[in-house]
Amino acid sequence: MKLTNNQIYDYATRLAAEFSDNSLKLPIKVNFYLQKNKSALMTLAQDLEQNRQNIIETYGTLNEDGTQYIVPTDKIEAAQQELSDLFGLEQEVTIYK
């Protein structure tokens, strides 16, 4: 199934939130495939997060505390364009049903 990186990131976030509730009991087949999908999507989402962080580090500078990157106003548009390009890319993802 072809998904954009934005869809992958959204699905991974939602699946992670759903699986944080341990009281949810599903049939074993459903649970198994959801776990496989979650694992695959989380791996891809982590790669996306790393790339997103690299873009922010490229365009930004560390704040005085050294805790986060701040992108200067004159570089926001370029950084946003790279982020849009990254999250607009499509990937083939195996989704189990």
N, C-alpha and C positions, 0 to 999 in steps of 0.2 A: 504494500500500500504506500503510495506517495503522500508524504506529509511535509508541510513547511516546518522549518525549525521553530517558528512561533507556535505552531500546533503541538509539536513534540514537547516543548517547554511547558505549555499549558496542561497537556495531558499528564505529564510526569508530576507536575505540581498537584493536580487533582487526585491522581492515584495515591500519591504519598499521603495526602490529607485523609483520604478514605481508609487507608490501611493503618492510620494512627489510632483508629478506634478498634481495639482488640476484641470488643464484645460482638462485633459483626461476624455472624456465622453464615457461611455460604456452602453450597454443595462442593465437594472436593474437586470436581472437574472445573467448575467456575473459579474456585480459589486458585487452583494450579495455573490456569491460563492467565488469570489476572496477575498473579505473582510473576510469571514469565514476562508479560507485557510491562509490568511496573519495572522490573529489572532492566529490560532493554531500553525503555524510555528514560529511566533515571541515568543510565550510563550516557546516553546521548545528551541529556539535559546538563549533565556535569561537564561534558565537553563544550557545550554551548556557553555555560557559565564561565568556564576558563577563557574562552575566546572573548566573551563580553568584558571580562576583567582586563584582558590584555589591551583591548581597545581603549578602555577607560584609563589604564596606566599610560598608554601611548600619548593620549591627548591631555591628560590631567597632570596635576602635581599634588603631592601629599600636603595635607593641611598642616598647621603648626603642631598639632598633637601627634601627627604621624599615623592617624587612625583611618583616614579615608582619602580618596583622591577627589580633587575638585577640578572640574573641567572649566577653563576660562571661557568667558562669553564668546570671544572671537573664534574659538575652536569647537563650540557646541554643535554647529551645523555639520561640520565635517565628521565629528564623532557620531552624531545621530544618523548620518547617511551610511556610515560603515555598519552601525548596529542594525539599521533597516535592511541593508544588503545581507548581513549575516542571518537575520531572522526570516528573511524572505526566501532563502535558499530551500530547495526541496531535497528530500532524501527518501530513499526506498527503505521502508521499515516493515519488518515482519510482525504483524499483529495476529495473535492467536484468538480464534473465536470458538 
